[in-house]
Amino acid sequence: MNEFLLIFRRDFTTKEIQPSPEELQQQLRQWQEWFGSLAAQDKLARPLQRWDGQGMIVDPKGVTNGPYAEIKESIGGLIIVKAKDYDEAAHIAKDCPILILGGNVEIRMAI
């Protein structure tokens, strides 16, 4: 069994498409149910890691406190799941609640 990093992204900057408090509560329940399902299937290697908004950027010019992404998408969190291969990891990601909000899930092998 391999481990895969699932990175959750969505547009957190466009005010018009942000969920209401009620929608956020519903989303929270959906996340809890999804995590519970993954844990029950022994597919959850590490639970949600919420990004704290801090970081650094390293580029050829040096190191900068950041991150300062030039995109509208932001990382909302990440988890590590257990899966046989990328196809199984993608199957797991298809049920992720971030997709309901128009977000996406990036999948990477966790080495």
Backbone bond lengths (Angstrom), bond angles and torsions (degrees), N, CA, C in turn:
res aa  C-N    CA-C-N  psi(-1)  N-CA   C-N-CA  omega(-1)  CA-C   N-CA-C  phi
1 M - - - 1.455 - - 1.527 108.07 -
2 N 1.318 116.92 134.94 1.462 122.77 178.66 1.523 109.83 -102.29
3 E 1.319 115.22 166.78 1.466 120.47 174.39 1.522 108.97 -114.06
4 F 1.335 114.74 137.86 1.459 121.65 -179.31 1.520 109.64 -126.48
5 L 1.303 115.09 138.43 1.456 122.56 176.71 1.523 107.94 -88.51
6 L 1.327 116.48 125.15 1.469 121.87 173.89 1.517 107.02 -107.73
7 I 1.328 116.16 119.91 1.460 122.35 -178.50 1.526 107.52 -108.18
8 F 1.332 116.62 124.15 1.457 121.97 -176.29 1.522 109.60 -97.74
9 R 1.334 115.62 123.92 1.461 120.59 179.78 1.522 109.99 -129.00
10 R 1.323 113.97 148.41 1.466 119.98 170.48 1.517 108.83 -162.90
11 D 1.311 115.33 170.42 1.461 122.07 -179.43 1.521 108.61 -76.66
12 F 1.316 116.59 110.62 1.458 121.37 178.75 1.526 111.68 -104.81
13 T 1.343 116.91 5.07 1.465 119.08 -173.67 1.517 114.37 -106.35
14 T 1.330 118.06 -26.40 1.456 121.04 -177.20 1.528 109.48 -81.85
15 K 1.313 115.99 107.58 1.468 122.06 -172.30 1.530 112.78 -57.37
16 E 1.318 117.42 -38.18 1.467 121.06 -174.36 1.527 113.49 -64.54
17 I 1.315 117.83 -24.99 1.471 119.01 -176.20 1.521 113.51 -104.29
18 Q 1.311 117.85 11.32 1.467 120.40 179.08 1.530 109.44 -77.32
19 P 1.330 116.99 140.81 1.466 120.24 -178.90 1.525 112.21 -70.22
20 S 1.322 114.50 153.38 1.460 120.78 175.67 1.529 109.09 -74.20
21 P 1.332 118.65 167.15 1.474 120.20 176.32 1.533 112.52 -56.73
22 E 1.331 116.57 -37.62 1.469 119.83 178.77 1.530 110.39 -66.08
23 E 1.325 116.60 -42.09 1.458 120.21 178.63 1.531 110.86 -65.40
24 L 1.323 116.55 -36.25 1.459 120.07 177.34 1.527 111.17 -63.60
25 Q 1.345 117.28 -40.77 1.460 120.56 177.68 1.527 110.96 -62.99
26 Q 1.322 115.93 -41.67 1.460 120.18 177.58 1.529 109.90 -63.63
27 Q 1.320 116.70 -42.07 1.459 121.00 177.78 1.527 111.24 -60.99
28 L 1.316 116.75 -42.42 1.460 120.64 179.60 1.525 110.56 -58.95
29 R 1.320 116.57 -43.05 1.469 120.10 177.70 1.531 111.01 -62.14
30 Q 1.334 115.88 -41.24 1.467 119.71 179.57 1.524 111.07 -64.41
31 W 1.347 117.48 -40.34 1.463 121.04 177.15 1.531 109.85 -62.94
32 Q 1.323 116.97 -44.96 1.464 120.42 -178.95 1.532 110.47 -61.65
33 E 1.319 116.96 -41.80 1.466 120.78 179.01 1.529 110.84 -65.45
34 W 1.332 116.59 -41.81 1.462 120.74 -179.87 1.527 110.37 -64.46
35 F 1.347 117.24 -45.82 1.459 120.51 177.60 1.527 110.83 -61.63
36 G 1.332 116.58 -42.53 1.464 120.23 178.64 1.517 111.81 -60.64
37 S 1.313 116.38 -40.75 1.458 121.35 178.00 1.526 111.08 -64.02
38 L 1.332 116.82 -44.80 1.469 120.36 178.65 1.523 111.22 -63.34
39 A 1.327 116.98 -41.17 1.466 121.26 179.58 1.531 110.00 -65.06
40 A 1.326 117.53 -42.05 1.458 121.59 -179.50 1.530 111.57 -63.99
41 Q 1.330 116.81 -29.94 1.465 121.65 178.72 1.534 112.24 -88.89
42 D 1.330 116.60 2.74 1.467 122.97 -175.77 1.533 111.01 57.26
43 K 1.320 116.65 38.56 1.469 122.48 178.04 1.522 111.64 -103.75
44 L 1.312 118.35 -12.34 1.461 122.49 -176.88 1.523 108.62 -91.86
45 A 1.338 116.32 106.55 1.466 120.27 -179.82 1.516 110.72 -81.61
46 R 1.329 116.57 -42.19 1.470 121.82 177.29 1.517 107.79 -142.22
47 P 1.320 117.85 134.76 1.464 120.52 -176.90 1.525 112.49 -70.12
48 L 1.305 113.78 178.43 1.454 121.71 -177.07 1.516 111.96 -52.17
49 Q 1.292 114.69 129.97 1.451 122.21 174.29 1.521 106.39 -110.54
50 R 1.293 116.97 106.79 1.466 120.29 -178.39 1.515 108.71 -79.86
51 W 1.298 115.28 132.85 1.453 121.00 178.79 1.516 108.31 -72.44
52 D 1.323 117.43 132.08 1.463 121.75 -175.16 1.523 113.63 -87.33
53 G 1.333 117.93 4.89 1.454 121.37 178.03 1.518 113.44 83.19
54 Q 1.311 116.45 -0.65 1.456 120.14 179.26 1.513 109.41 -107.81
55 G 1.297 115.02 165.13 1.451 120.24 177.97 1.510 110.16 166.68
56 M 1.300 114.56 -174.32 1.454 120.64 178.20 1.519 108.43 -140.38
57 I 1.297 115.49 153.09 1.456 122.33 175.34 1.520 107.22 -114.21
58 V 1.316 116.84 128.48 1.454 121.97 174.98 1.523 106.75 -113.15
59 D 1.311 116.51 122.78 1.455 121.46 176.25 1.523 108.69 -139.20
60 P 1.320 117.80 179.38 1.462 118.98 -177.43 1.532 114.34 -59.02
61 K 1.326 117.67 -20.63 1.466 121.01 -179.53 1.520 112.40 -83.88
62 G 1.337 117.49 -14.90 1.457 120.65 -179.44 1.511 112.16 137.49
63 V 1.329 114.40 -155.17 1.457 121.75 -177.48 1.521 108.63 -113.77
64 T 1.342 115.85 132.79 1.457 122.04 -179.42 1.514 108.95 -125.58
65 N 1.327 117.20 137.58 1.462 118.98 170.91 1.509 107.42 -65.08
66 G 1.277 117.45 140.94 1.455 119.79 -175.55 1.506 109.36 -166.55
67 P 1.279 118.66 -144.70 1.460 126.60 2.11 1.517 111.19 -83.84
68 Y 1.260 115.02 155.66 1.462 121.58 177.97 1.512 108.55 -123.93
69 A 1.297 115.88 74.74 1.456 120.65 -178.84 1.518 109.92 -67.78
70 E 1.294 115.71 143.86 1.460 121.25 178.93 1.521 109.94 -101.63
71 I 1.321 116.30 27.95 1.447 121.79 179.43 1.518 108.75 -125.38
72 K 1.343 116.17 164.30 1.457 119.45 179.37 1.524 111.94 -83.54
73 E 1.329 117.21 -17.15 1.455 119.65 179.58 1.513 110.53 -80.23
74 S 1.308 115.66 145.98 1.448 121.94 175.88 1.517 108.96 -128.48
75 I 1.313 116.15 153.19 1.454 120.51 175.31 1.517 107.87 -79.85
76 G 1.320 116.28 123.76 1.448 121.15 -179.90 1.511 113.19 -95.88
77 G 1.316 117.22 -17.13 1.449 121.43 179.94 1.508 110.31 164.44
78 L 1.322 115.20 -179.89 1.456 120.20 179.22 1.519 109.20 -158.36
79 I 1.325 114.13 156.62 1.457 121.20 173.69 1.523 107.98 -140.48
80 I 1.299 115.61 165.91 1.457 121.21 171.87 1.516 106.94 -117.28
81 V 1.335 114.91 126.87 1.461 121.08 -179.30 1.525 109.81 -115.50
82 K 1.313 114.87 159.14 1.463 121.64 175.21 1.520 107.84 -97.99
83 A 1.324 116.36 128.77 1.458 121.25 178.33 1.522 109.26 -152.92
84 K 1.308 115.30 156.24 1.460 121.38 -179.76 1.531 110.94 -67.77
85 D 1.349 116.20 -42.25 1.462 120.78 -176.43 1.529 109.36 -157.86
86 Y 1.334 116.34 -177.03 1.457 120.61 -179.27 1.534 111.96 -60.18
87 D 1.322 117.02 -36.63 1.466 119.46 -179.49 1.527 111.14 -62.46
88 E 1.334 116.96 -42.88 1.457 119.47 178.63 1.533 110.76 -68.33
89 A 1.331 117.19 -38.01 1.469 120.23 176.66 1.531 110.42 -62.82
90 A 1.329 117.59 -39.60 1.465 121.18 177.55 1.522 110.49 -65.74
91 H 1.316 117.41 -37.60 1.463 121.26 177.35 1.534 110.23 -62.73
92 I 1.329 116.38 -41.26 1.467 120.91 176.65 1.528 109.97 -62.62
93 A 1.321 116.63 -44.05 1.472 121.63 -176.53 1.522 112.98 -67.04
94 K 1.321 118.30 -24.28 1.470 121.18 -178.02 1.527 112.90 -62.75
95 D 1.320 117.69 -20.17 1.466 121.25 178.96 1.521 112.96 -96.83
96 C 1.324 117.83 5.17 1.463 121.75 -176.54 1.530 111.18 -67.41
97 P 1.321 118.04 130.97 1.465 121.69 -179.40 1.537 114.64 -61.59
98 I 1.320 119.14 -19.95 1.469 120.18 -179.75 1.531 110.65 -62.75
99 L 1.333 116.85 -25.99 1.466 120.55 -179.00 1.525 111.60 -67.06
100 I 1.336 116.88 -29.34 1.465 120.98 178.90 1.522 110.72 -65.15
101 L 1.332 116.69 -31.16 1.468 121.64 179.78 1.523 112.69 -89.86
102 G 1.325 117.27 11.06 1.455 120.33 178.92 1.517 113.43 83.47
103 G 1.324 117.12 11.14 1.454 120.88 179.25 1.516 111.59 -85.09
104 N 1.318 115.35 -171.74 1.449 120.32 178.10 1.521 109.89 -142.19
105 V 1.316 114.60 167.42 1.450 121.48 179.49 1.527 107.76 -123.85
106 E 1.317 116.02 121.22 1.457 120.91 174.02 1.519 107.27 -92.75
107 I 1.325 116.61 137.31 1.460 122.01 -178.39 1.524 108.48 -116.90
108 R 1.330 114.87 129.72 1.457 121.50 176.00 1.523 109.28 -136.24
109 M 1.307 115.53 147.10 1.465 119.72 174.67 1.515 107.65 -67.51
110 A 1.321 117.31 130.74 1.475 121.92 177.20 1.520 106.73 -92.39
111 I 1.294 115.65 109.22 1.469 120.73 -175.68 1.510 109.55 -102.90
